[in-house]
């Protein structure tokens, strides 16, 4: 019987543009545009600047483009730098099953290798769908966070498949690449620092975790191309030693549809379990013209998993990374500013006395009914009690951007435009949107990457 790596390699080799349904191609284009927008939004961040400076010092064959600067370096290093930009804002996609993950973190690998190999737009779309499929299969099978491992661990198994596909590796080579990449790149849940235990803050490592796996995964594919071998049973080994013998059928056989269709996009730059409460509170604020200074309490009722965002440390975030993983902070800022965008995180507003006071008024409880609905739905109820005694309450089951309440093309393009506008003209924004929308007619991915230079 073939190993899981061999099964994934066979799937990768057999996948072609012709096998992709129109709705899958459309979703891949939406997610590519969303991911590029997140990269532009994270371009000026400190972690992104530090990573670009490091990559510049490392040097490398000029074969792939770093988004924004236009610097050219090795595909492995370009994937690393671009992955940090994509991840920084926590504004990218999300998929939740046994584990959560951000499959769009595979797009920097696909872009870098596609440019290196001079692939066309259809090749890129296939690689994007493939990356989503493999990572989401892992999330269906292995509950990394429940085992105190971080989901970026999957990068070592997924990115070699994406890179190998674009490099035209055969089944044997891709299986070896998975074995090579899977031998390292494992990340403990404490990648998120003491925040994971509820006692500290999240560091910049959140932005770069998958990037290291991407850099290594491309190298693994290059080694396999040369005939370098790896343990093809590495997934089974990880399952036995770390994952406590989970059923690997979801990885080996997949589902009855392409998993990319199950991916959610985000309306707000924050952890995905905060999306429903933020959306509900903003609706209540708009409907009732709620004055933050006159609020007595804000109560959130949601699923057990969401409780990770209301730990003790969630009430005193001291880093951008901790703030976007705090329901109290996100709700306080959303109510005060009537929005939650990247602007609500750039001035260290967590030190504002008004924000601190409002955060203290946020409470949380678990609803067993919502646990039964999760993760297919992300229900929550937000109750705002005013000092006057007035009570406002609303429930939502599917936040905007989820498969049960999808964003329109116009909404995704508007999100992209808002994230990109500080860096480029409207004309450049339109050219990128048009290129992504017609990606299946693009002859060379390098043409798209040239448009990302600001």
N, C-alpha and C positions, 0 to 999 in steps of 0.2 A: 504494500500500500504506500502511495507517495506521502512524503512528509507535508506539513502545512506550508513550508517554504516552496516545495516543489509544486504544490497545488496553486499557490499564488503566482508562481512563475508561469505556469501553464495558462492561467487566466490572463495574465498580462500580455503574453505573446499573442494569444488569440484575439484580444480586444482590438477592434478597429473602429474607425469613424463610422463606417457603414452599419455597425451593430448598435449605434447609439440612437435611441428614439429622439424625435424633435424636442420633446419637453426636457430631456436630459441635456441636450446641447444648449438649449435656452437657459437652463439653470446654471450650467457651467459658465456661460457668458456673464450672467448676473453676478455670480460669485467672483469671477475674475475682476469685474469692474469694482465691486465692493472692496475687494482685497487691495487693489491699487489705490483706492481712496484712503483706506486705512494706512497704507504705506506713506502716502503724502501727508496724512494727518500726524504721523509719528516721526516725520523726517527731521524736524527741528529738536526733538527730544534729546536730553543728555545721553541716555544709553545709545541712541542711534549715532550721535556724533562721536562718541567714544569708540563704538564698534567700527565706524568708517575710518577713523584715524588709525586704529589697530590694523585693519585690513590693508590700509595704504602702506603701513610699515612692513607688513608681511610680503607685499608684492604679489606677483603671480602673472601667469600668461594672460595677456589682455584678450579674453574670449567672451566675457559676459559683462553686462552693464549694471552698475549700482544705481538704483533708482534715485533720482534727484540730482546727484552730482554729475552723472554721466561718466564717472571714472570707470575704467575697464580693468578687470582683474580676472583671476581664475573663476570658473563657474562655482567651485566649492566656496570660495570666499565671498563671491557676489550673493550666493544663497544665504550665507550667514548674515551679511549686512542687511539684506532686504528683509529677511525674516524678523529681525529686531524691529524694523520700522513697522511691519505689518502687525506685530504683536503688542506694541507698546501701549496703545490707547485702550486695549481690551474692547475694541469696537468691531472686531471681525465676527465671523460666523460661529455657530455652536451646534454640536450634536450631542445628544444625551441618550444613553442606553444603560448597560451595566456600569459604564464609565462615561465621563464627559470628554470631549476633545474639540479642537478647532481645526477641522480638516483643511481649511484654507492655508494653514501654515505649510502645506506641501506645494503651494503655488510658486513661492520663490525658487524652489528646487526645479520645478517644471520650466519656469521662465529662463533660469540660468542655463540649464542643459539644452533646452530647445534653441536658445540663441547660439550656444557653442556649436551645436550640431547643424545649425542653419535649417531648422525644421520650419514647416509652415504652420498656419493657424489651426488646421485640422489636427495635426500631430499634437499641438499644444492642448487642444480641447480633450483629446483622448487621454493625455497624460494627467490632466486635471481630474477628469472623471475617475481615472485609475487611482490616483492618490486619495481621493475622497473615499472610494470604495474600500480600499485596503485598510485605511485608518479606522473607518467606521465599523468594519468587520471586527477589528481588534476591540473597539469599545463595546461591541455586542457580546464579546466572549470573556474579556478579562477586566474585572473591576479594580483597576490599579489603585485608585484612591482609597478604597476600602482595605487595601492591603498595605497602605502607607507608602505607596509608590506614586509618582506623578505621571500623568498621561503622556507627557513628552517622551517617555520611555519608548513609545511606539515609533518614534522617528527612526530609530536604528533599523527597524524592520520595514518601514513604509518607504522612506526616501530612496533606498537602493532600487526598489521596484520602479518608482517613477523615473529615476535617472536611467536605469537599465532599459526601460521601454524606449526612451528617446534615443538611446545609443544603439538601438537595434540588437541588443544582446539576445541570445537564445535562452531557452528554458534552463539549461544547465548553468549558464553564466548568471542569470538572475537569481536562481536558487543559491548559488555560491555567494552572490552579493548580499543577499539577505543574511546568510550565515556570517559573513564578515561584519556587516553593520550591526547585527544583533548580538555580537559578542561584547559590545560595550554600549555607551550612550544611555545606560539605565539611570533613572533619576529618582531619588527619594521624594516623597511628598514634601519633605522639609526643604525642597527647592524654594518653597514659599516661606521659609524661615520659621521663626517662632510664632508667626501668625497662625500657622497650622494648628498649634497647640492652644491658640486663643490668648496668647500672652505677649505678642510682639508685632513687629511690622514686616511687611513684604519688601524685599529688596529688588534691585534691578534685574536679578536673575530670572524673574518671571518673563522678561522680554526675550531672553536669549536662549532659553532651554531648548526649544525645538530647533533653533538655528544651528546649535552645535551638532545636533543629530543630522540636520540637512547637509552640513559641511562634510560630516563623516560618511553619510550615505552616498554622496556623489563620489567620494574617494573610494568607497567600497565597490561601486559599480565599475570604476576605472580599473581597479585591481582585478576584478573578475574578468574584465575584458581582456586582460593580459594572460589569463589562465590561472590566476590566484584562486585557490579554493578555500571554502569555509564550511563549517558544520551545518549541513542541511536540516538537521533536527534541532536547531537552536530554539525554535519556537516551542517545541515540545519540552526542551530542557528548561526554558524559562517558566513554562506552565507547571512543570513538576516541582522545581526548586522554589519558585517565588509565588506563583499564582494559585497554588493549592489545588492543582488538577481540575481546572475548569473544563467544560465541554468546548472543544475547539471547532466543532461543526460550523459555527457562524463564520469563522475565518476561512475554513476550507471550502465551504459550499456557498456562502453568501446568502442572499435573500431572493425573493421572487421579483425584485425590481432593483434598479440602481440606487444605491444608498444616498447619493448626492441629493435626491429628491426629498430626503428626510431632514435636510440641513436647515437650520434657522439662521436668519440674519438679525442683527441687533439694531434697535432704534436709539440706544443710548450707549455711551462709552463706559460700560461697567459690567461686572460679572453677570452672567446670564440669569441667575436666580433673582437678581434685583430688577430685571426688566418689567415683570408684571406689576410689582408694587409701585415703581416709578410711573408707569403708564396710567395706573389707576389714580394715583395721587394727583397727577397733573390734570387729569380729567375732572376730578372733584374740585380742584382749585379753580379751574376755568369756569365750571358750572356755578360755583357758589361764591366766587370772588373771595377766597379765603385769605385772611390777613395772618401771616405767620406769627406776628406779635400777639395775636389773640387766641392762639391755639393752646388748648390745655393738654391734649395728648393725641398721639398718632399710633394706632395699633395695627399691626400686620398679622394676618392669619394665613399661613401657607404650609408647605410640606416640610418634612423633617430636614431634608437636604439644605433648604434655604437657611436653616439655623446657623450654618457655618458663617453667615454674613452678619450675625448679631452676637458674636462672641464679645467678651469683655473689651478686647482691644479694638473692636469695631467702633466703639464710642470715643476713641481718641486716636484716629489715624494721623500719622506723622509723615507719610510718604504718599506720593501719587498712587503707587501700586496698592497701598493699603486702603486708600480712600475709595478707589473704584471697586473694592471688595467689601464695602461697608454699606449695608442698607440704611443705618441711621444717617450717615453722611450724605448718601445719594438722595434720600428723601428730603433732608433738610435743605440741601442746595436746590433741589428741584422746586420746592415750595417757595423758597426765598426769591429765586431768579425766574421762576415760571418756565424753566427749561433745564435740561441736563445735557450739555454738550462738552467738548474738550475745554471750553472756556471756564467751566465750573471747577477745573482742577489745576489751573496754571498759576494761581496766585496764592497757593497754600491757604485757601479759605478755611481749612479745618482749624486754623488758629483764630478765626473770627469769633468773638464772644457770642454773637447772634446765632451762628451756626452751632457752636458748642451747646448753647442753651436749648436749641431746637432738637439736636441729636438726643439729648437726655430725655426728651418727651416721647421718643419712639420705643415701643415695646413689641414683643413678638410672641406668638403661640403657634403650636402645631395643630393642624386639623387632620385627623386620621382619614377623613374622606379624600382629602387632597393627596395624601400619601398613596392612596389606591389609584388615583388618576395619573400620578407622575410616573414616568417622564413623558408619556404621550401628550399630556396637557400640563400646563404650569399654572394651576389656579391659585388665586390669592384673593383675599378680601382686605381692603384697607378701610379703617374706621377713624374718622377725624372728629374729635370732640372739642368744641370751642369753650372758652371760658364762660360764654353766655348760656351754656347748656345745650346749644344746638349740636346735632350729631349728623354727620354726612358719611355715607357708606356706599361702597361700590365693589362689585366682584368682576374679575376677568378670568377666563380659563385659558385663553390662547393669546399671548402678547403679539403685537404687530411684528411681522417678520417670521413667525413660526409657520410650519406647514399648515396648521389649522387657521391661520390668519395671515396669509402671505403678503409681502410688499409688492407693489406694482413696479413695473419698469421705471415709471416716472419717479417714484419715491426713491428707488435705488440710485437713479441718476442724480436726483437732487442731493442725496447724501454724499455722493461722490463729488459733486460740484462744491458743496460747502466745505468739505475737507481739503479740496485741491485749490480753492480760490485764493488762499493767502500766498500761494507759490506760483501761480500761472494765470494767464489771460483766459477770458471766456473762449477765445478761439482755440487755444490749446486744449482746454477741457472738452470742447465739442469734438475735436479731432480724435482724442483718446476714446471718447464714448463711441464715435462712429466706427473707429477701428475695431474696438471690442465687439460691437454689434455685428460687424461683418467679418469676424475672425475666420470663419470658414473659407473666406476668399483671400486671406492674407498669404502671400508667397513666402515671407521670411519673418520670423518672430523678431528679428533684429529691428525691423521697421517699427514695431510697437514699442520696443525698448528705447528707441531713439526719441520717441515722443514723451518719454517719462523724464527727460532732462529738463531741469528748471533753472 
